[in-house]
Amino acid sequence: MSGQLGFIGRVPLAIVLASSALLGGCGEDCPDISGTWHLTAVCSGLDMPRAEEWEQDECRVVRRSVAGEELGSVTVSEDGGVSVAHQNTAAPCHGSIKGDVVEASCPQSVSQSCGPDTCCIMRWSR
C-alpha cells in the first residue's frame, strides 16, 4: 500500500513540472537574440559597422565587443520589445526586434554628438 501512495504522491509533481516546461518556466519566454550583431547606426564617432557578441540568459542580454569588453546590456520582452542600456548613458534606449534588425531610440546623449534634446537611433543587424 505504501508503494501505491508513493506513486500517487509523485504524479502531481510530474504534472506541475510538465506544465511549467510548457509555460516557459518562470514566464520568461523571450525571443532568442544571442549571437553576433553589427552596430550599423548610432550618432557618435564610432567606426561602423562594429561587431558585438550578445550573450543571453532568459530575457537578459550582455553586449560585449569581439575582444570581450562589456559594452552594455539589453532586456528583451516576450513581444520583442527591447530596452538597451549603455555604459555612457543614464537612460536606456527603447525599441524592438524586427527580424534580423534591432532598433532603439535613445532619449539622452549616447555620445558628445547627441544632445539631451536630440533623439538618437541605434540599429544593429545580423
CYANA upper distance limits for C-alpha pairs under 8 A (distance plus 0.5 A):
  1 MET  CA      5 LEU  CA      7.05
  2 SER  CA      6 GLY  CA      6.79
  3 GLY  CA      7 PHE  CA      6.94
  4 GLN  CA      8 ILE  CA      6.72
  5 LEU  CA      9 GLY  CA      6.54
  6 GLY  CA     10 ARG  CA      6.89
  7 PHE  CA     11 VAL  CA      7.01
  8 ILE  CA     12 PRO  CA      8.02
  9 GLY  CA     13 LEU  CA      7.83
 10 ARG  CA     14 ALA  CA      6.76
 11 VAL  CA     15 ILE  CA      6.81
 12 PRO  CA     16 VAL  CA      6.73
 13 LEU  CA     17 LEU  CA      6.72
 14 ALA  CA     18 ALA  CA      6.60
 15 ILE  CA     19 SER  CA      6.61
 16 VAL  CA     20 SER  CA      6.55
 17 LEU  CA     21 ALA  CA      6.83
 18 ALA  CA     22 LEU  CA      6.88
 19 SER  CA     23 LEU  CA      6.70
 20 SER  CA     24 GLY  CA      6.93
 20 SER  CA     25 GLY  CA      5.56
 20 SER  CA     26 CYS  CA      8.23
 21 ALA  CA     25 GLY  CA      5.84
 23 LEU  CA     27 GLY  CA      7.22
 24 GLY  CA     28 GLU  CA      6.82
 24 GLY  CA     29 ASP  CA      5.95
 25 GLY  CA     29 ASP  CA      8.45
 28 GLU  CA     58 GLU  CA      6.71
 28 GLU  CA     59 CYS  CA      6.74
 28 GLU  CA     78 GLU  CA      7.52
 29 ASP  CA     58 GLU  CA      7.92
 29 ASP  CA     59 CYS  CA      8.06
 29 ASP  CA     78 GLU  CA      6.23
 30 CYS  CA     58 GLU  CA      7.35
 30 CYS  CA     59 CYS  CA      6.12
 30 CYS  CA     76 VAL  CA      6.79
 30 CYS  CA     77 SER  CA      6.28
 30 CYS  CA     78 GLU  CA      4.84
 30 CYS  CA     79 ASP  CA      7.92
 30 CYS  CA     80 GLY  CA      7.70
 31 PRO  CA     59 CYS  CA      8.42
 31 PRO  CA     76 VAL  CA      7.84
 31 PRO  CA     77 SER  CA      8.33
 31 PRO  CA     78 GLU  CA      7.10
 31 PRO  CA     80 GLY  CA      7.00
 32 ASP  CA     56 GLN  CA      7.84
 33 ILE  CA     54 TRP  CA      7.76
 33 ILE  CA     56 GLN  CA      7.55
 34 SER  CA     53 GLU  CA      8.01
 34 SER  CA     54 TRP  CA      5.37
 34 SER  CA     55 GLU  CA      5.71
 34 SER  CA     56 GLN  CA      5.75
 34 SER  CA     61 VAL  CA      7.90
 35 GLY  CA     53 GLU  CA      6.10
 35 GLY  CA     54 TRP  CA      5.67
 35 GLY  CA     55 GLU  CA      7.20
 36 THR  CA     51 ALA  CA      7.15
 36 THR  CA     52 GLU  CA      6.15
 36 THR  CA     53 GLU  CA      5.14
 36 THR  CA     54 TRP  CA      6.71
 36 THR  CA    126 ARG  CA      7.02
 37 TRP  CA     51 ALA  CA      6.25
 37 TRP  CA     52 GLU  CA      5.76
 37 TRP  CA     53 GLU  CA      6.87
 37 TRP  CA     54 TRP  CA      7.65
 37 TRP  CA    124 TRP  CA      6.42
 37 TRP  CA    125 SER  CA      6.04
 37 TRP  CA    126 ARG  CA      5.32
 38 HIS  CA     49 PRO  CA      6.19
 38 HIS  CA     50 ARG  CA      5.75
 38 HIS  CA     51 ALA  CA      4.87
 38 HIS  CA     52 GLU  CA      6.53
 38 HIS  CA    124 TRP  CA      5.63
 38 HIS  CA    125 SER  CA      5.78
 38 HIS  CA    126 ARG  CA      6.56
 39 LEU  CA     48 MET  CA      7.24
 39 LEU  CA     49 PRO  CA      5.81
 39 LEU  CA     50 ARG  CA      5.56
 39 LEU  CA     51 ALA  CA      6.85
 39 LEU  CA     52 GLU  CA      7.83
 39 LEU  CA    122 MET  CA      7.94
 39 LEU  CA    123 ARG  CA      6.36
 39 LEU  CA    124 TRP  CA      4.80
 39 LEU  CA    125 SER  CA      7.21
 40 THR  CA     48 MET  CA      6.13
 40 THR  CA     49 PRO  CA      5.19
 40 THR  CA     50 ARG  CA      7.41
 40 THR  CA    122 MET  CA      8.16
 40 THR  CA    123 ARG  CA      6.14
 40 THR  CA    124 TRP  CA      6.04
 40 THR  CA    125 SER  CA      7.47
 41 ALA  CA     48 MET  CA      7.78
 41 ALA  CA     49 PRO  CA      8.20
 41 ALA  CA    121 ILE  CA      7.41
 41 ALA  CA    122 MET  CA      5.76
 41 ALA  CA    123 ARG  CA      5.46
 41 ALA  CA    124 TRP  CA      7.67
 42 VAL  CA     46 LEU  CA      8.40
 42 VAL  CA    120 CYS  CA      7.31
 42 VAL  CA    121 ILE  CA      6.34
 42 VAL  CA    122 MET  CA      5.14
 42 VAL  CA    123 ARG  CA      7.32
 43 CYS  CA    110 VAL  CA      7.83
 43 CYS  CA    111 SER  CA      7.86
 43 CYS  CA    113 SER  CA      6.79
 43 CYS  CA    114 CYS  CA      6.93
 43 CYS  CA    120 CYS  CA      6.72
 43 CYS  CA    121 ILE  CA      7.77
 43 CYS  CA    122 MET  CA      8.21
 44 SER  CA    110 VAL  CA      7.66
 44 SER  CA    111 SER  CA      6.11
 44 SER  CA    112 GLN  CA      7.59
 44 SER  CA    113 SER  CA      6.15
 44 SER  CA    114 CYS  CA      7.89
 45 GLY  CA    113 SER  CA      8.31
 46 LEU  CA     50 ARG  CA      8.45
 51 ALA  CA     65 SER  CA      7.17
 51 ALA  CA     66 VAL  CA      6.95
 52 GLU  CA     63 ARG  CA      6.91
 52 GLU  CA     64 ARG  CA      6.05
 52 GLU  CA     65 SER  CA      5.23
 52 GLU  CA     66 VAL  CA      6.21
 53 GLU  CA     63 ARG  CA      6.38
 53 GLU  CA     64 ARG  CA      5.68
 53 GLU  CA     65 SER  CA      6.63
 53 GLU  CA     66 VAL  CA      6.65
 54 TRP  CA     61 VAL  CA      6.62
 54 TRP  CA     62 VAL  CA      6.18
 54 TRP  CA     63 ARG  CA      5.19
 54 TRP  CA     64 ARG  CA      6.87
 55 GLU  CA     61 VAL  CA      5.87
 55 GLU  CA     62 VAL  CA      5.76
 55 GLU  CA     63 ARG  CA      7.13
 55 GLU  CA     64 ARG  CA      8.48
 56 GLN  CA     60 ARG  CA      6.21
 56 GLN  CA     61 VAL  CA      4.74
 56 GLN  CA     62 VAL  CA      7.04
 57 ASP  CA     61 VAL  CA      6.70
 59 CYS  CA     75 THR  CA      6.25
 59 CYS  CA     76 VAL  CA      5.53
 59 CYS  CA     77 SER  CA      7.17
 60 ARG  CA     73 SER  CA      7.86
 60 ARG  CA     74 VAL  CA      6.53
 60 ARG  CA     75 THR  CA      5.26
 60 ARG  CA     76 VAL  CA      6.90
 61 VAL  CA     73 SER  CA      5.99
 61 VAL  CA     74 VAL  CA      5.41
 61 VAL  CA     75 THR  CA      6.67
 61 VAL  CA     76 VAL  CA      8.25
 62 VAL  CA     70 GLU  CA      7.74
 62 VAL  CA     71 LEU  CA      8.30
 62 VAL  CA     72 GLY  CA      6.71
 62 VAL  CA     73 SER  CA      5.01
 62 VAL  CA     74 VAL  CA      6.97
 63 ARG  CA     70 GLU  CA      6.50
 63 ARG  CA     71 LEU  CA      5.89
 63 ARG  CA     72 GLY  CA      5.74
 63 ARG  CA     73 SER  CA      5.83
 63 ARG  CA     74 VAL  CA      7.80
 64 ARG  CA     68 GLY  CA      5.88
 64 ARG  CA     69 GLU  CA      5.79
 64 ARG  CA     70 GLU  CA      4.87
 64 ARG  CA     71 LEU  CA      5.70
 64 ARG  CA     72 GLY  CA      7.74
 65 SER  CA     69 GLU  CA      5.70
 65 SER  CA     70 GLU  CA      6.99
 65 SER  CA     71 LEU  CA      7.09
 71 LEU  CA     86 HIS  CA      6.90
 71 LEU  CA     87 GLN  CA      6.81
 72 GLY  CA     84 VAL  CA      7.98
 72 GLY  CA     85 ALA  CA      5.98
 72 GLY  CA     86 HIS  CA      4.97
 72 GLY  CA     87 GLN  CA      6.16
 73 SER  CA     84 VAL  CA      6.37
 73 SER  CA     85 ALA  CA      5.71
 73 SER  CA     86 HIS  CA      7.21
 74 VAL  CA     82 VAL  CA      6.95
 74 VAL  CA     83 SER  CA      6.07
 74 VAL  CA     84 VAL  CA      4.97
 74 VAL  CA     85 ALA  CA      6.74
 75 THR  CA     82 VAL  CA      6.10
 75 THR  CA     83 SER  CA      5.68
 75 THR  CA     84 VAL  CA      7.08
 76 VAL  CA     80 GLY  CA      6.80
 76 VAL  CA     81 GLY  CA      6.31
 76 VAL  CA     82 VAL  CA      5.19
 76 VAL  CA     83 SER  CA      7.22
 77 SER  CA     81 GLY  CA      5.63
 77 SER  CA     82 VAL  CA      6.84
 80 GLY  CA     96 SER  CA      6.13
 80 GLY  CA     97 ILE  CA      5.83
 80 GLY  CA     98 LYS  CA      8.31
 81 GLY  CA     94 HIS  CA      8.06
 81 GLY  CA     95 GLY  CA      6.32
 81 GLY  CA     96 SER  CA      4.70
 81 GLY  CA     97 ILE  CA      6.83
 82 VAL  CA     94 HIS  CA      6.24
 82 VAL  CA     95 GLY  CA      5.70
 82 VAL  CA     96 SER  CA      5.61
 82 VAL  CA     97 ILE  CA      7.57
 82 VAL  CA    104 ALA  CA      7.94
 83 SER  CA     92 PRO  CA      6.57
 83 SER  CA     93 CYS  CA      6.12
 83 SER  CA     94 HIS  CA      5.08
 83 SER  CA     95 GLY  CA      7.04
 83 SER  CA    104 ALA  CA      8.19
 84 VAL  CA     92 PRO  CA      5.79
 84 VAL  CA     93 CYS  CA      5.44
 84 VAL  CA     94 HIS  CA      6.77
 84 VAL  CA    104 ALA  CA      7.85
 85 ALA  CA     89 THR  CA      7.71
 85 ALA  CA     91 ALA  CA      7.69
 85 ALA  CA     92 PRO  CA      5.12
 85 ALA  CA     93 CYS  CA      6.98
 86 HIS  CA     92 PRO  CA      7.61
 86 HIS  CA    110 VAL  CA      8.46
 88 ASN  CA    110 VAL  CA      7.13
 88 ASN  CA    111 SER  CA      7.99
 89 THR  CA    108 GLN  CA      7.53
 89 THR  CA    109 SER  CA      6.97
 89 THR  CA    110 VAL  CA      6.42
 90 ALA  CA    108 GLN  CA      7.98
 91 ALA  CA    106 CYS  CA      8.31
 91 ALA  CA    107 PRO  CA      7.75
 91 ALA  CA    108 GLN  CA      6.93
 92 PRO  CA    106 CYS  CA      7.26
 92 PRO  CA    107 PRO  CA      8.37
 93 CYS  CA    104 ALA  CA      6.06
 93 CYS  CA    105 SER  CA      5.79
 93 CYS  CA    106 CYS  CA      4.68
 93 CYS  CA    107 PRO  CA      7.17
 94 HIS  CA    104 ALA  CA      5.41
 94 HIS  CA    105 SER  CA      5.97
 94 HIS  CA    106 CYS  CA      7.16
 95 GLY  CA    102 VAL  CA      7.88
 95 GLY  CA    103 GLU  CA      5.98
 95 GLY  CA    104 ALA  CA      4.38
 95 GLY  CA    105 SER  CA      6.51
 96 SER  CA    102 VAL  CA      6.35
 96 SER  CA    103 GLU  CA      6.30
 96 SER  CA    104 ALA  CA      7.03
 97 ILE  CA    101 VAL  CA      6.37
 97 ILE  CA    102 VAL  CA      5.01
 97 ILE  CA    103 GLU  CA      7.17
 98 LYS  CA    102 VAL  CA      6.76
100 ASP  CA    125 SER  CA      6.11
100 ASP  CA    126 ARG  CA      6.09
101 VAL  CA    123 ARG  CA      7.48
101 VAL  CA    124 TRP  CA      6.17
101 VAL  CA    125 SER  CA      5.02
101 VAL  CA    126 ARG  CA      7.38
102 VAL  CA    123 ARG  CA      6.17
102 VAL  CA    124 TRP  CA      5.63
102 VAL  CA    125 SER  CA      6.93
103 GLU  CA    121 ILE  CA      7.41
103 GLU  CA    122 MET  CA      6.19
103 GLU  CA    123 ARG  CA      4.91
103 GLU  CA    124 TRP  CA      6.97
104 ALA  CA    121 ILE  CA      6.20
104 ALA  CA    122 MET  CA      5.75
104 ALA  CA    123 ARG  CA      7.01
105 SER  CA    119 CYS  CA      6.97
105 SER  CA    120 CYS  CA      6.17
105 SER  CA    121 ILE  CA      5.10
105 SER  CA    122 MET  CA      6.89
106 CYS  CA    110 VAL  CA      7.80
106 CYS  CA    119 CYS  CA      6.10
106 CYS  CA    120 CYS  CA      5.54
106 CYS  CA    121 ILE  CA      6.59
106 CYS  CA    122 MET  CA      7.83
107 PRO  CA    116 PRO  CA      7.62
107 PRO  CA    117 ASP  CA      7.96
107 PRO  CA    118 THR  CA      7.36
107 PRO  CA    119 CYS  CA      5.44
107 PRO  CA    120 CYS  CA      7.26
108 GLN  CA    114 CYS  CA      7.92
108 GLN  CA    115 GLY  CA      7.32
108 GLN  CA    116 PRO  CA      5.43
108 GLN  CA    117 ASP  CA      7.68
108 GLN  CA    118 THR  CA      7.54
108 GLN  CA    119 CYS  CA      7.30
108 GLN  CA    120 CYS  CA      8.29
109 SER  CA    113 SER  CA      8.20
109 SER  CA    114 CYS  CA      5.36
109 SER  CA    115 GLY  CA      5.83
109 SER  CA    116 PRO  CA      6.08
109 SER  CA    118 THR  CA      8.05
109 SER  CA    120 CYS  CA      8.33
110 VAL  CA    114 CYS  CA      6.67
110 VAL  CA    120 CYS  CA      8.11
114 CYS  CA    118 THR  CA      6.37
114 CYS  CA    119 CYS  CA      8.07
114 CYS  CA    120 CYS  CA      7.37
